[in-house]
Every structure is written in C-alpha cells, then in structure tokens.
Amino acid sequence: MGGNTYMIAGSRPGFIGTGEVKASLIKEASAWCEKRGLVMIVVDSTGHDGVYGHNAANADVTFKALPPAEAAKAGSSFQSPNQIIETRQR
C-alpha cells in the first residue's frame, strides 16, 4: 500500500465472529512488525460475520509499521496499541 502502510486479510469458517478474525489478524500483524523491530499501529479495519452454510467470517486490517521513534511521534494522529489481544475458546 506504500508509506509503511500494509493490509492483512483473512477469513475463518464455522461459528466465529468478525471480532475473532480481526483479533487474529492484529496479532499476526503485530508479530510481523515485532520481528522487524517495528511498532504496529492499526489505521482501519473492516469485517463481516459469516453466515452458516454460505460464507465464512472475514476481516481486513490496515496498519502502519513504524520504527519506535516514529511511532511515538505519530501518537497524536494514531493510537498506539496498549493491550495484548488474545483469542479465548469458550
């Protein structure tokens, strides 16, 4: 996408909601950034819940991958993640 901006998309079958798909994608994007010494900042996300027998839940997450110093400066225009997101089975 350019300008240190990336998008990750995915879908999951079964009785999984959009929130779980987004959480999984954000976790994956964050790990990708951490491997490179970068900080992930979510810019946008969209998604659709699945309909049993028709389509799977899907989502996409647009994020910036910035060096820590640049991410700190971007704090006024972006919110830096301050939580670890976990997907839990019920």
Buried (B, 14 or more C-beta within 10 A) or exposed (E): EEEBBBBBEBBBEEEBBBBBBBBBBBBBBBEBBEEEEBBBBBBEBEBBBBEEEEEBBBBBBBBBBBEEEBBEEBEEEBEBBEEEEEEEEE
